[in-house]
Amino acid sequence: MKHLIEPFRIYVLLFIFLLISAEIIWSWKKQKATYELKETLANMMIFIGFQFSKYLFAGYQLSTLSFFAKHSFLTLPHSLGIFLLTFFVTDFIYYWFHRSSHFWKPLWAFHQVHHSAMRMNLTAAYRLNWFSAIVSPLFFVPAALLGLPIDFIILSYALNLVYQFFLHTEAVGNLGAVEKVLDTPSSHRVHHGSNPIYIDKNFGGVLIIWDRLFGTYQPETEKVQYGLTTGFLSYNPFKLVLQGFVDYFKTIKFSKVE
């Protein structure tokens, strides 16, 4: 699969660069102030680190899923129908993985960096923890045990994350009926809000139906205040990535003292 994707990588990166450039121009013309130099540089440094981590943990991720695939209940064929089923199942799993990352402190340590951006723009999508690959494959073990092809699971998760890149923007408003089915920029702005009404809402990746089914959906009804509830954290990419772990181990230390 890597050999199929690799030739298109340069075109994907060029497309992303053009989109970010267009959003910067839009922000400047509309005086939206959605970009700030130091924060954007921090986002890009985190992105570079995340790209390196993908190569570092790729073997672990594949071997983890492959191990459980050997013990699967079924062996499902490679077909369009099975791929669509895999994509649907992967999106469902992602919802619970994402939701767990907000409510379980060890996982929040990985996820905190993504919510530390004080502005919503396409580069904020790349605030991804360099070590998240350690835990993410564990959530997709059930899909492997069901017999869904490993390459379909990986591709579905990758496409899920690619789709979410386009959600990190203020340039797109409410999309009407689409909001009922798909995660949209409006729904995802809510997810990044530190407003009391927005906290721990809209965990969907591609589909927003999971949030509607499980009571975590919230429409965008007031201006979104971005960032952590504790406010600005840092422009240092290492601090942004690691602070969640520092905070978590501090809570463990204090709980032991008590």
MODELLER restraints for C-alpha pairs under 7 A, 6 or more apart:
rsr = mdl.restraints
at = mdl.atoms
rsr.add(forms.Gaussian(group=physical.xy_distance, feature=features.Distance(at['CA:20:A'], at['CA:122:A']), mean=6.24, stdev=0.5))
rsr.add(forms.Gaussian(group=physical.xy_distance, feature=features.Distance(at['CA:24:A'], at['CA:35:A']), mean=6.94, stdev=0.5))
rsr.add(forms.Gaussian(group=physical.xy_distance, feature=features.Distance(at['CA:27:A'], at['CA:33:A']), mean=5.97, stdev=0.5))
rsr.add(forms.Gaussian(group=physical.xy_distance, feature=features.Distance(at['CA:27:A'], at['CA:34:A']), mean=6.06, stdev=0.5))
rsr.add(forms.Gaussian(group=physical.xy_distance, feature=features.Distance(at['CA:34:A'], at['CA:119:A']), mean=5.62, stdev=0.5))
rsr.add(forms.Gaussian(group=physical.xy_distance, feature=features.Distance(at['CA:34:A'], at['CA:120:A']), mean=6.21, stdev=0.5))
rsr.add(forms.Gaussian(group=physical.xy_distance, feature=features.Distance(at['CA:34:A'], at['CA:121:A']), mean=6.18, stdev=0.5))
rsr.add(forms.Gaussian(group=physical.xy_distance, feature=features.Distance(at['CA:35:A'], at['CA:119:A']), mean=6.83, stdev=0.5))
rsr.add(forms.Gaussian(group=physical.xy_distance, feature=features.Distance(at['CA:38:A'], at['CA:235:A']), mean=6.37, stdev=0.5))
rsr.add(forms.Gaussian(group=physical.xy_distance, feature=features.Distance(at['CA:39:A'], at['CA:235:A']), mean=5.94, stdev=0.5))
rsr.add(forms.Gaussian(group=physical.xy_distance, feature=features.Distance(at['CA:40:A'], at['CA:123:A']), mean=6.57, stdev=0.5))
rsr.add(forms.Gaussian(group=physical.xy_distance, feature=features.Distance(at['CA:42:A'], at['CA:235:A']), mean=5.71, stdev=0.5))
rsr.add(forms.Gaussian(group=physical.xy_distance, feature=features.Distance(at['CA:42:A'], at['CA:236:A']), mean=6.48, stdev=0.5))
rsr.add(forms.Gaussian(group=physical.xy_distance, feature=features.Distance(at['CA:42:A'], at['CA:237:A']), mean=5.42, stdev=0.5))
rsr.add(forms.Gaussian(group=physical.xy_distance, feature=features.Distance(at['CA:43:A'], at['CA:123:A']), mean=5.94, stdev=0.5))
rsr.add(forms.Gaussian(group=physical.xy_distance, feature=features.Distance(at['CA:43:A'], at['CA:124:A']), mean=6.01, stdev=0.5))
rsr.add(forms.Gaussian(group=physical.xy_distance, feature=features.Distance(at['CA:43:A'], at['CA:126:A']), mean=6.16, stdev=0.5))
rsr.add(forms.Gaussian(group=physical.xy_distance, feature=features.Distance(at['CA:43:A'], at['CA:127:A']), mean=5.76, stdev=0.5))
rsr.add(forms.Gaussian(group=physical.xy_distance, feature=features.Distance(at['CA:44:A'], at['CA:123:A']), mean=6.91, stdev=0.5))
rsr.add(forms.Gaussian(group=physical.xy_distance, feature=features.Distance(at['CA:45:A'], at['CA:237:A']), mean=6.42, stdev=0.5))
rsr.add(forms.Gaussian(group=physical.xy_distance, feature=features.Distance(at['CA:46:A'], at['CA:126:A']), mean=6.85, stdev=0.5))
rsr.add(forms.Gaussian(group=physical.xy_distance, feature=features.Distance(at['CA:46:A'], at['CA:127:A']), mean=5.98, stdev=0.5))
rsr.add(forms.Gaussian(group=physical.xy_distance, feature=features.Distance(at['CA:46:A'], at['CA:237:A']), mean=5.78, stdev=0.5))
rsr.add(forms.Gaussian(group=physical.xy_distance, feature=features.Distance(at['CA:47:A'], at['CA:126:A']), mean=5.22, stdev=0.5))
rsr.add(forms.Gaussian(group=physical.xy_distance, feature=features.Distance(at['CA:47:A'], at['CA:127:A']), mean=6.60, stdev=0.5))
rsr.add(forms.Gaussian(group=physical.xy_distance, feature=features.Distance(at['CA:49:A'], at['CA:130:A']), mean=6.32, stdev=0.5))
rsr.add(forms.Gaussian(group=physical.xy_distance, feature=features.Distance(at['CA:50:A'], at['CA:128:A']), mean=6.61, stdev=0.5))
rsr.add(forms.Gaussian(group=physical.xy_distance, feature=features.Distance(at['CA:50:A'], at['CA:129:A']), mean=6.81, stdev=0.5))
rsr.add(forms.Gaussian(group=physical.xy_distance, feature=features.Distance(at['CA:50:A'], at['CA:130:A']), mean=4.83, stdev=0.5))
rsr.add(forms.Gaussian(group=physical.xy_distance, feature=features.Distance(at['CA:53:A'], at['CA:130:A']), mean=5.64, stdev=0.5))
rsr.add(forms.Gaussian(group=physical.xy_distance, feature=features.Distance(at['CA:57:A'], at['CA:133:A']), mean=6.35, stdev=0.5))
rsr.add(forms.Gaussian(group=physical.xy_distance, feature=features.Distance(at['CA:61:A'], at['CA:137:A']), mean=5.81, stdev=0.5))
rsr.add(forms.Gaussian(group=physical.xy_distance, feature=features.Distance(at['CA:65:A'], at['CA:137:A']), mean=6.83, stdev=0.5))
rsr.add(forms.Gaussian(group=physical.xy_distance, feature=features.Distance(at['CA:65:A'], at['CA:141:A']), mean=6.09, stdev=0.5))
rsr.add(forms.Gaussian(group=physical.xy_distance, feature=features.Distance(at['CA:65:A'], at['CA:144:A']), mean=6.24, stdev=0.5))
rsr.add(forms.Gaussian(group=physical.xy_distance, feature=features.Distance(at['CA:65:A'], at['CA:150:A']), mean=6.77, stdev=0.5))
rsr.add(forms.Gaussian(group=physical.xy_distance, feature=features.Distance(at['CA:66:A'], at['CA:150:A']), mean=6.93, stdev=0.5))
rsr.add(forms.Gaussian(group=physical.xy_distance, feature=features.Distance(at['CA:68:A'], at['CA:141:A']), mean=6.49, stdev=0.5))
rsr.add(forms.Gaussian(group=physical.xy_distance, feature=features.Distance(at['CA:68:A'], at['CA:144:A']), mean=6.10, stdev=0.5))
rsr.add(forms.Gaussian(group=physical.xy_distance, feature=features.Distance(at['CA:68:A'], at['CA:145:A']), mean=5.96, stdev=0.5))
rsr.add(forms.Gaussian(group=physical.xy_distance, feature=features.Distance(at['CA:69:A'], at['CA:144:A']), mean=4.82, stdev=0.5))
rsr.add(forms.Gaussian(group=physical.xy_distance, feature=features.Distance(at['CA:69:A'], at['CA:145:A']), mean=5.51, stdev=0.5))
rsr.add(forms.Gaussian(group=physical.xy_distance, feature=features.Distance(at['CA:69:A'], at['CA:147:A']), mean=6.44, stdev=0.5))
rsr.add(forms.Gaussian(group=physical.xy_distance, feature=features.Distance(at['CA:71:A'], at['CA:145:A']), mean=6.39, stdev=0.5))
rsr.add(forms.Gaussian(group=physical.xy_distance, feature=features.Distance(at['CA:72:A'], at['CA:144:A']), mean=6.43, stdev=0.5))
rsr.add(forms.Gaussian(group=physical.xy_distance, feature=features.Distance(at['CA:72:A'], at['CA:145:A']), mean=3.94, stdev=0.5))
rsr.add(forms.Gaussian(group=physical.xy_distance, feature=features.Distance(at['CA:72:A'], at['CA:146:A']), mean=5.65, stdev=0.5))
rsr.add(forms.Gaussian(group=physical.xy_distance, feature=features.Distance(at['CA:72:A'], at['CA:147:A']), mean=5.18, stdev=0.5))
rsr.add(forms.Gaussian(group=physical.xy_distance, feature=features.Distance(at['CA:73:A'], at['CA:145:A']), mean=6.06, stdev=0.5))
rsr.add(forms.Gaussian(group=physical.xy_distance, feature=features.Distance(at['CA:73:A'], at['CA:146:A']), mean=5.75, stdev=0.5))
rsr.add(forms.Gaussian(group=physical.xy_distance, feature=features.Distance(at['CA:73:A'], at['CA:147:A']), mean=6.18, stdev=0.5))
rsr.add(forms.Gaussian(group=physical.xy_distance, feature=features.Distance(at['CA:74:A'], at['CA:146:A']), mean=6.05, stdev=0.5))
rsr.add(forms.Gaussian(group=physical.xy_distance, feature=features.Distance(at['CA:74:A'], at['CA:147:A']), mean=4.62, stdev=0.5))
rsr.add(forms.Gaussian(group=physical.xy_distance, feature=features.Distance(at['CA:75:A'], at['CA:147:A']), mean=4.69, stdev=0.5))
rsr.add(forms.Gaussian(group=physical.xy_distance, feature=features.Distance(at['CA:76:A'], at['CA:147:A']), mean=5.50, stdev=0.5))
rsr.add(forms.Gaussian(group=physical.xy_distance, feature=features.Distance(at['CA:76:A'], at['CA:148:A']), mean=5.78, stdev=0.5))
rsr.add(forms.Gaussian(group=physical.xy_distance, feature=features.Distance(at['CA:76:A'], at['CA:149:A']), mean=6.71, stdev=0.5))
rsr.add(forms.Gaussian(group=physical.xy_distance, feature=features.Distance(at['CA:83:A'], at['CA:152:A']), mean=6.04, stdev=0.5))
rsr.add(forms.Gaussian(group=physical.xy_distance, feature=features.Distance(at['CA:86:A'], at['CA:148:A']), mean=6.34, stdev=0.5))
rsr.add(forms.Gaussian(group=physical.xy_distance, feature=features.Distance(at['CA:86:A'], at['CA:152:A']), mean=6.44, stdev=0.5))
rsr.add(forms.Gaussian(group=physical.xy_distance, feature=features.Distance(at['CA:86:A'], at['CA:153:A']), mean=6.18, stdev=0.5))
rsr.add(forms.Gaussian(group=physical.xy_distance, feature=features.Distance(at['CA:86:A'], at['CA:156:A']), mean=6.93, stdev=0.5))
rsr.add(forms.Gaussian(group=physical.xy_distance, feature=features.Distance(at['CA:87:A'], at['CA:156:A']), mean=5.02, stdev=0.5))
rsr.add(forms.Gaussian(group=physical.xy_distance, feature=features.Distance(at['CA:90:A'], at['CA:153:A']), mean=6.69, stdev=0.5))
rsr.add(forms.Gaussian(group=physical.xy_distance, feature=features.Distance(at['CA:90:A'], at['CA:156:A']), mean=6.51, stdev=0.5))
rsr.add(forms.Gaussian(group=physical.xy_distance, feature=features.Distance(at['CA:90:A'], at['CA:157:A']), mean=6.42, stdev=0.5))
rsr.add(forms.Gaussian(group=physical.xy_distance, feature=features.Distance(at['CA:91:A'], at['CA:205:A']), mean=6.24, stdev=0.5))
rsr.add(forms.Gaussian(group=physical.xy_distance, feature=features.Distance(at['CA:91:A'], at['CA:206:A']), mean=6.64, stdev=0.5))
rsr.add(forms.Gaussian(group=physical.xy_distance, feature=features.Distance(at['CA:93:A'], at['CA:139:A']), mean=6.94, stdev=0.5))
rsr.add(forms.Gaussian(group=physical.xy_distance, feature=features.Distance(at['CA:93:A'], at['CA:140:A']), mean=6.83, stdev=0.5))
rsr.add(forms.Gaussian(group=physical.xy_distance, feature=features.Distance(at['CA:94:A'], at['CA:205:A']), mean=6.61, stdev=0.5))
rsr.add(forms.Gaussian(group=physical.xy_distance, feature=features.Distance(at['CA:95:A'], at['CA:203:A']), mean=5.62, stdev=0.5))
rsr.add(forms.Gaussian(group=physical.xy_distance, feature=features.Distance(at['CA:95:A'], at['CA:204:A']), mean=5.05, stdev=0.5))
rsr.add(forms.Gaussian(group=physical.xy_distance, feature=features.Distance(at['CA:95:A'], at['CA:205:A']), mean=6.45, stdev=0.5))
rsr.add(forms.Gaussian(group=physical.xy_distance, feature=features.Distance(at['CA:97:A'], at['CA:139:A']), mean=6.53, stdev=0.5))
rsr.add(forms.Gaussian(group=physical.xy_distance, feature=features.Distance(at['CA:98:A'], at['CA:203:A']), mean=5.94, stdev=0.5))
rsr.add(forms.Gaussian(group=physical.xy_distance, feature=features.Distance(at['CA:99:A'], at['CA:203:A']), mean=5.85, stdev=0.5))
rsr.add(forms.Gaussian(group=physical.xy_distance, feature=features.Distance(at['CA:101:A'], at['CA:107:A']), mean=4.59, stdev=0.5))
rsr.add(forms.Gaussian(group=physical.xy_distance, feature=features.Distance(at['CA:101:A'], at['CA:108:A']), mean=4.82, stdev=0.5))
rsr.add(forms.Gaussian(group=physical.xy_distance, feature=features.Distance(at['CA:101:A'], at['CA:111:A']), mean=6.26, stdev=0.5))
rsr.add(forms.Gaussian(group=physical.xy_distance, feature=features.Distance(at['CA:102:A'], at['CA:108:A']), mean=5.39, stdev=0.5))
rsr.add(forms.Gaussian(group=physical.xy_distance, feature=features.Distance(at['CA:102:A'], at['CA:200:A']), mean=6.80, stdev=0.5))
rsr.add(forms.Gaussian(group=physical.xy_distance, feature=features.Distance(at['CA:105:A'], at['CA:248:A']), mean=6.82, stdev=0.5))
rsr.add(forms.Gaussian(group=physical.xy_distance, feature=features.Distance(at['CA:106:A'], at['CA:248:A']), mean=6.80, stdev=0.5))
rsr.add(forms.Gaussian(group=physical.xy_distance, feature=features.Distance(at['CA:109:A'], at['CA:244:A']), mean=3.98, stdev=0.5))
rsr.add(forms.Gaussian(group=physical.xy_distance, feature=features.Distance(at['CA:109:A'], at['CA:245:A']), mean=4.91, stdev=0.5))
rsr.add(forms.Gaussian(group=physical.xy_distance, feature=features.Distance(at['CA:109:A'], at['CA:248:A']), mean=6.29, stdev=0.5))
rsr.add(forms.Gaussian(group=physical.xy_distance, feature=features.Distance(at['CA:110:A'], at['CA:129:A']), mean=5.82, stdev=0.5))
rsr.add(forms.Gaussian(group=physical.xy_distance, feature=features.Distance(at['CA:110:A'], at['CA:132:A']), mean=6.00, stdev=0.5))
rsr.add(forms.Gaussian(group=physical.xy_distance, feature=features.Distance(at['CA:110:A'], at['CA:244:A']), mean=6.38, stdev=0.5))
rsr.add(forms.Gaussian(group=physical.xy_distance, feature=features.Distance(at['CA:111:A'], at['CA:129:A']), mean=6.63, stdev=0.5))
rsr.add(forms.Gaussian(group=physical.xy_distance, feature=features.Distance(at['CA:112:A'], at['CA:244:A']), mean=5.78, stdev=0.5))
rsr.add(forms.Gaussian(group=physical.xy_distance, feature=features.Distance(at['CA:113:A'], at['CA:127:A']), mean=6.07, stdev=0.5))
rsr.add(forms.Gaussian(group=physical.xy_distance, feature=features.Distance(at['CA:113:A'], at['CA:128:A']), mean=6.63, stdev=0.5))
rsr.add(forms.Gaussian(group=physical.xy_distance, feature=features.Distance(at['CA:113:A'], at['CA:129:A']), mean=6.45, stdev=0.5))
rsr.add(forms.Gaussian(group=physical.xy_distance, feature=features.Distance(at['CA:113:A'], at['CA:240:A']), mean=5.52, stdev=0.5))
rsr.add(forms.Gaussian(group=physical.xy_distance, feature=features.Distance(at['CA:113:A'], at['CA:241:A']), mean=5.49, stdev=0.5))
rsr.add(forms.Gaussian(group=physical.xy_distance, feature=features.Distance(at['CA:114:A'], at['CA:127:A']), mean=4.70, stdev=0.5))
rsr.add(forms.Gaussian(group=physical.xy_distance, feature=features.Distance(at['CA:114:A'], at['CA:128:A']), mean=5.68, stdev=0.5))
rsr.add(forms.Gaussian(group=physical.xy_distance, feature=features.Distance(at['CA:115:A'], at['CA:192:A']), mean=6.20, stdev=0.5))
rsr.add(forms.Gaussian(group=physical.xy_distance, feature=features.Distance(at['CA:115:A'], at['CA:227:A']), mean=5.56, stdev=0.5))
rsr.add(forms.Gaussian(group=physical.xy_distance, feature=features.Distance(at['CA:115:A'], at['CA:228:A']), mean=5.98, stdev=0.5))
rsr.add(forms.Gaussian(group=physical.xy_distance, feature=features.Distance(at['CA:116:A'], at['CA:227:A']), mean=4.75, stdev=0.5))
rsr.add(forms.Gaussian(group=physical.xy_distance, feature=features.Distance(at['CA:116:A'], at['CA:228:A']), mean=5.36, stdev=0.5))
rsr.add(forms.Gaussian(group=physical.xy_distance, feature=features.Distance(at['CA:116:A'], at['CA:233:A']), mean=6.72, stdev=0.5))
rsr.add(forms.Gaussian(group=physical.xy_distance, feature=features.Distance(at['CA:117:A'], at['CA:124:A']), mean=6.38, stdev=0.5))
rsr.add(forms.Gaussian(group=physical.xy_distance, feature=features.Distance(at['CA:117:A'], at['CA:226:A']), mean=6.87, stdev=0.5))
rsr.add(forms.Gaussian(group=physical.xy_distance, feature=features.Distance(at['CA:117:A'], at['CA:227:A']), mean=5.16, stdev=0.5))
rsr.add(forms.Gaussian(group=physical.xy_distance, feature=features.Distance(at['CA:118:A'], at['CA:226:A']), mean=5.03, stdev=0.5))
rsr.add(forms.Gaussian(group=physical.xy_distance, feature=features.Distance(at['CA:118:A'], at['CA:227:A']), mean=4.56, stdev=0.5))
rsr.add(forms.Gaussian(group=physical.xy_distance, feature=features.Distance(at['CA:118:A'], at['CA:232:A']), mean=6.91, stdev=0.5))
rsr.add(forms.Gaussian(group=physical.xy_distance, feature=features.Distance(at['CA:119:A'], at['CA:226:A']), mean=6.09, stdev=0.5))
rsr.add(forms.Gaussian(group=physical.xy_distance, feature=features.Distance(at['CA:120:A'], at['CA:168:A']), mean=5.94, stdev=0.5))
rsr.add(forms.Gaussian(group=physical.xy_distance, feature=features.Distance(at['CA:120:A'], at['CA:169:A']), mean=5.67, stdev=0.5))
rsr.add(forms.Gaussian(group=physical.xy_distance, feature=features.Distance(at['CA:120:A'], at['CA:170:A']), mean=6.63, stdev=0.5))
rsr.add(forms.Gaussian(group=physical.xy_distance, feature=features.Distance(at['CA:121:A'], at['CA:168:A']), mean=5.24, stdev=0.5))
rsr.add(forms.Gaussian(group=physical.xy_distance, feature=features.Distance(at['CA:121:A'], at['CA:169:A']), mean=4.55, stdev=0.5))
rsr.add(forms.Gaussian(group=physical.xy_distance, feature=features.Distance(at['CA:121:A'], at['CA:170:A']), mean=6.80, stdev=0.5))
rsr.add(forms.Gaussian(group=physical.xy_distance, feature=features.Distance(at['CA:122:A'], at['CA:165:A']), mean=6.44, stdev=0.5))
rsr.add(forms.Gaussian(group=physical.xy_distance, feature=features.Distance(at['CA:122:A'], at['CA:166:A']), mean=6.82, stdev=0.5))
rsr.add(forms.Gaussian(group=physical.xy_distance, feature=features.Distance(at['CA:122:A'], at['CA:168:A']), mean=5.00, stdev=0.5))
rsr.add(forms.Gaussian(group=physical.xy_distance, feature=features.Distance(at['CA:122:A'], at['CA:169:A']), mean=5.71, stdev=0.5))
rsr.add(forms.Gaussian(group=physical.xy_distance, feature=features.Distance(at['CA:124:A'], at['CA:168:A']), mean=6.72, stdev=0.5))
rsr.add(forms.Gaussian(group=physical.xy_distance, feature=features.Distance(at['CA:125:A'], at['CA:165:A']), mean=5.42, stdev=0.5))
rsr.add(forms.Gaussian(group=physical.xy_distance, feature=features.Distance(at['CA:125:A'], at['CA:168:A']), mean=5.88, stdev=0.5))
rsr.add(forms.Gaussian(group=physical.xy_distance, feature=features.Distance(at['CA:129:A'], at['CA:241:A']), mean=5.71, stdev=0.5))
rsr.add(forms.Gaussian(group=physical.xy_distance, feature=features.Distance(at['CA:144:A'], at['CA:150:A']), mean=6.52, stdev=0.5))
rsr.add(forms.Gaussian(group=physical.xy_distance, feature=features.Distance(at['CA:160:A'], at['CA:205:A']), mean=6.17, stdev=0.5))
rsr.add(forms.Gaussian(group=physical.xy_distance, feature=features.Distance(at['CA:160:A'], at['CA:206:A']), mean=6.14, stdev=0.5))
rsr.add(forms.Gaussian(group=physical.xy_distance, feature=features.Distance(at['CA:163:A'], at['CA:206:A']), mean=6.75, stdev=0.5))
rsr.add(forms.Gaussian(group=physical.xy_distance, feature=features.Distance(at['CA:164:A'], at['CA:205:A']), mean=6.49, stdev=0.5))
rsr.add(forms.Gaussian(group=physical.xy_distance, feature=features.Distance(at['CA:167:A'], at['CA:184:A']), mean=5.77, stdev=0.5))
rsr.add(forms.Gaussian(group=physical.xy_distance, feature=features.Distance(at['CA:167:A'], at['CA:185:A']), mean=4.15, stdev=0.5))
rsr.add(forms.Gaussian(group=physical.xy_distance, feature=features.Distance(at['CA:167:A'], at['CA:188:A']), mean=6.12, stdev=0.5))
rsr.add(forms.Gaussian(group=physical.xy_distance, feature=features.Distance(at['CA:168:A'], at['CA:185:A']), mean=6.09, stdev=0.5))
rsr.add(forms.Gaussian(group=physical.xy_distance, feature=features.Distance(at['CA:168:A'], at['CA:188:A']), mean=6.98, stdev=0.5))
rsr.add(forms.Gaussian(group=physical.xy_distance, feature=features.Distance(at['CA:169:A'], at['CA:185:A']), mean=6.10, stdev=0.5))
rsr.add(forms.Gaussian(group=physical.xy_distance, feature=features.Distance(at['CA:172:A'], at['CA:185:A']), mean=6.35, stdev=0.5))
rsr.add(forms.Gaussian(group=physical.xy_distance, feature=features.Distance(at['CA:173:A'], at['CA:186:A']), mean=6.20, stdev=0.5))
rsr.add(forms.Gaussian(group=physical.xy_distance, feature=features.Distance(at['CA:174:A'], at['CA:186:A']), mean=5.79, stdev=0.5))
rsr.add(forms.Gaussian(group=physical.xy_distance, feature=features.Distance(at['CA:180:A'], at['CA:208:A']), mean=6.86, stdev=0.5))
rsr.add(forms.Gaussian(group=physical.xy_distance, feature=features.Distance(at['CA:180:A'], at['CA:209:A']), mean=6.99, stdev=0.5))
rsr.add(forms.Gaussian(group=physical.xy_distance, feature=features.Distance(at['CA:181:A'], at['CA:207:A']), mean=5.84, stdev=0.5))
rsr.add(forms.Gaussian(group=physical.xy_distance, feature=features.Distance(at['CA:181:A'], at['CA:208:A']), mean=5.42, stdev=0.5))
rsr.add(forms.Gaussian(group=physical.xy_distance, feature=features.Distance(at['CA:181:A'], at['CA:209:A']), mean=5.50, stdev=0.5))
rsr.add(forms.Gaussian(group=physical.xy_distance, feature=features.Distance(at['CA:182:A'], at['CA:206:A']), mean=5.80, stdev=0.5))
rsr.add(forms.Gaussian(group=physical.xy_distance, feature=features.Distance(at['CA:182:A'], at['CA:207:A']), mean=4.32, stdev=0.5))
rsr.add(forms.Gaussian(group=physical.xy_distance, feature=features.Distance(at['CA:182:A'], at['CA:208:A']), mean=4.91, stdev=0.5))
rsr.add(forms.Gaussian(group=physical.xy_distance, feature=features.Distance(at['CA:183:A'], at['CA:204:A']), mean=6.22, stdev=0.5))
rsr.add(forms.Gaussian(group=physical.xy_distance, feature=features.Distance(at['CA:183:A'], at['CA:205:A']), mean=6.45, stdev=0.5))
rsr.add(forms.Gaussian(group=physical.xy_distance, feature=features.Distance(at['CA:183:A'], at['CA:206:A']), mean=5.31, stdev=0.5))
rsr.add(forms.Gaussian(group=physical.xy_distance, feature=features.Distance(at['CA:183:A'], at['CA:207:A']), mean=5.24, stdev=0.5))
rsr.add(forms.Gaussian(group=physical.xy_distance, feature=features.Distance(at['CA:183:A'], at['CA:208:A']), mean=4.75, stdev=0.5))
rsr.add(forms.Gaussian(group=physical.xy_distance, feature=features.Distance(at['CA:186:A'], at['CA:220:A']), mean=6.20, stdev=0.5))
rsr.add(forms.Gaussian(group=physical.xy_distance, feature=features.Distance(at['CA:187:A'], at['CA:202:A']), mean=6.35, stdev=0.5))
rsr.add(forms.Gaussian(group=physical.xy_distance, feature=features.Distance(at['CA:187:A'], at['CA:219:A']), mean=6.24, stdev=0.5))
rsr.add(forms.Gaussian(group=physical.xy_distance, feature=features.Distance(at['CA:187:A'], at['CA:220:A']), mean=6.53, stdev=0.5))
rsr.add(forms.Gaussian(group=physical.xy_distance, feature=features.Distance(at['CA:188:A'], at['CA:202:A']), mean=6.67, stdev=0.5))
rsr.add(forms.Gaussian(group=physical.xy_distance, feature=features.Distance(at['CA:189:A'], at['CA:224:A']), mean=6.87, stdev=0.5))
rsr.add(forms.Gaussian(group=physical.xy_distance, feature=features.Distance(at['CA:190:A'], at['CA:198:A']), mean=5.55, stdev=0.5))
rsr.add(forms.Gaussian(group=physical.xy_distance, feature=features.Distance(at['CA:190:A'], at['CA:220:A']), mean=5.81, stdev=0.5))
rsr.add(forms.Gaussian(group=physical.xy_distance, feature=features.Distance(at['CA:190:A'], at['CA:224:A']), mean=6.62, stdev=0.5))
rsr.add(forms.Gaussian(group=physical.xy_distance, feature=features.Distance(at['CA:191:A'], at['CA:198:A']), mean=6.36, stdev=0.5))
rsr.add(forms.Gaussian(group=physical.xy_distance, feature=features.Distance(at['CA:191:A'], at['CA:199:A']), mean=6.86, stdev=0.5))
rsr.add(forms.Gaussian(group=physical.xy_distance, feature=features.Distance(at['CA:191:A'], at['CA:200:A']), mean=6.69, stdev=0.5))
rsr.add(forms.Gaussian(group=physical.xy_distance, feature=features.Distance(at['CA:191:A'], at['CA:201:A']), mean=5.36, stdev=0.5))
rsr.add(forms.Gaussian(group=physical.xy_distance, feature=features.Distance(at['CA:191:A'], at['CA:202:A']), mean=5.34, stdev=0.5))
rsr.add(forms.Gaussian(group=physical.xy_distance, feature=features.Distance(at['CA:191:A'], at['CA:203:A']), mean=6.94, stdev=0.5))
rsr.add(forms.Gaussian(group=physical.xy_distance, feature=features.Distance(at['CA:192:A'], at['CA:226:A']), mean=5.85, stdev=0.5))
rsr.add(forms.Gaussian(group=physical.xy_distance, feature=features.Distance(at['CA:192:A'], at['CA:227:A']), mean=6.92, stdev=0.5))
rsr.add(forms.Gaussian(group=physical.xy_distance, feature=features.Distance(at['CA:193:A'], at['CA:199:A']), mean=6.38, stdev=0.5))
rsr.add(forms.Gaussian(group=physical.xy_distance, feature=features.Distance(at['CA:193:A'], at['CA:224:A']), mean=5.27, stdev=0.5))
rsr.add(forms.Gaussian(group=physical.xy_distance, feature=features.Distance(at['CA:193:A'], at['CA:225:A']), mean=5.23, stdev=0.5))
rsr.add(forms.Gaussian(group=physical.xy_distance, feature=features.Distance(at['CA:193:A'], at['CA:226:A']), mean=4.82, stdev=0.5))
rsr.add(forms.Gaussian(group=physical.xy_distance, feature=features.Distance(at['CA:193:A'], at['CA:227:A']), mean=6.84, stdev=0.5))
rsr.add(forms.Gaussian(group=physical.xy_distance, feature=features.Distance(at['CA:194:A'], at['CA:225:A']), mean=5.55, stdev=0.5))
rsr.add(forms.Gaussian(group=physical.xy_distance, feature=features.Distance(at['CA:194:A'], at['CA:226:A']), mean=5.68, stdev=0.5))
rsr.add(forms.Gaussian(group=physical.xy_distance, feature=features.Distance(at['CA:194:A'], at['CA:227:A']), mean=6.19, stdev=0.5))
rsr.add(forms.Gaussian(group=physical.xy_distance, feature=features.Distance(at['CA:194:A'], at['CA:228:A']), mean=6.16, stdev=0.5))
rsr.add(forms.Gaussian(group=physical.xy_distance, feature=features.Distance(at['CA:194:A'], at['CA:229:A']), mean=5.41, stdev=0.5))
rsr.add(forms.Gaussian(group=physical.xy_distance, feature=features.Distance(at['CA:195:A'], at['CA:224:A']), mean=6.68, stdev=0.5))
rsr.add(forms.Gaussian(group=physical.xy_distance, feature=features.Distance(at['CA:195:A'], at['CA:225:A']), mean=5.97, stdev=0.5))
rsr.add(forms.Gaussian(group=physical.xy_distance, feature=features.Distance(at['CA:198:A'], at['CA:218:A']), mean=6.85, stdev=0.5))
rsr.add(forms.Gaussian(group=physical.xy_distance, feature=features.Distance(at['CA:201:A'], at['CA:216:A']), mean=5.02, stdev=0.5))
rsr.add(forms.Gaussian(group=physical.xy_distance, feature=features.Distance(at['CA:201:A'], at['CA:217:A']), mean=5.69, stdev=0.5))
rsr.add(forms.Gaussian(group=physical.xy_distance, feature=features.Distance(at['CA:201:A'], at['CA:218:A']), mean=6.05, stdev=0.5))
rsr.add(forms.Gaussian(group=physical.xy_distance, feature=features.Distance(at['CA:202:A'], at['CA:211:A']), mean=5.81, stdev=0.5))
rsr.add(forms.Gaussian(group=physical.xy_distance, feature=features.Distance(at['CA:202:A'], at['CA:216:A']), mean=5.85, stdev=0.5))
rsr.add(forms.Gaussian(group=physical.xy_distance, feature=features.Distance(at['CA:202:A'], at['CA:217:A']), mean=5.12, stdev=0.5))
rsr.add(forms.Gaussian(group=physical.xy_distance, feature=features.Distance(at['CA:202:A'], at['CA:218:A']), mean=6.49, stdev=0.5))
rsr.add(forms.Gaussian(group=physical.xy_distance, feature=features.Distance(at['CA:203:A'], at['CA:211:A']), mean=6.59, stdev=0.5))
rsr.add(forms.Gaussian(group=physical.xy_distance, feature=features.Distance(at['CA:204:A'], at['CA:210:A']), mean=6.48, stdev=0.5))
rsr.add(forms.Gaussian(group=physical.xy_distance, feature=features.Distance(at['CA:204:A'], at['CA:211:A']), mean=6.42, stdev=0.5))
rsr.add(forms.Gaussian(group=physical.xy_distance, feature=features.Distance(at['CA:211:A'], at['CA:217:A']), mean=4.71, stdev=0.5))
rsr.add(forms.Gaussian(group=physical.xy_distance, feature=features.Distance(at['CA:234:A'], at['CA:240:A']), mean=6.38, stdev=0.5))
